Every structure is written in structure tokens, then in C-alpha cells.
Amino acid sequence: MLKRHHLTAEIVDALKAPFEEQGLVIKAGTIVDVTIILAPSVSSLNSVAVFL
């Protein structure tokens, strides 16, 4: 979706700006989606397996 709307370069530029203000240069990097989702605990999984 980011590529489709040509937003990747804008995001990278926005992330680089604070570093460049401090005299640092970023030449390459990777943006990673760190979405956190809730997952059932192991004990919940075991109880579900009993009912299957």
C-alpha cells in the first residue's frame, strides 16, 4: 500500500530528518511493521484442544 501511494520515500525522509539535524547520516535501512496482536495463552490453547 505504501508503494502504491508513493509514501515510502516520504516516511523515510521524515524518519531521517531528526538524525540529520544532529549531523548523522542514514544511507540505508528497513522499515518493519511491528504490529502487536493479542494471542491466547498456552493454557487457553490446551483447553481449546480438549474440546476439539
Rosetta blueprint (number, residue, H / E / L):
1 M L
2 L L
3 K L
4 R L
5 H L
6 H L
7 L L
8 T H
9 A H
10 E H
11 I H
12 V H
13 D H
14 A H
15 L H
16 K H
17 A H
18 P H
19 F H
20 E H
21 E H
22 Q L
23 G L
24 L L
25 V L
26 I L
27 K L
28 A L
29 G L
30 T L
31 I L
32 V L
33 D L
34 V L
35 T L
36 I L
37 I L
38 L L
39 A L
40 P L
41 S L
42 V H
43 S H
44 S H
45 L H
46 N H
47 S H
48 V H
49 A H
50 V H
51 F H
52 L L
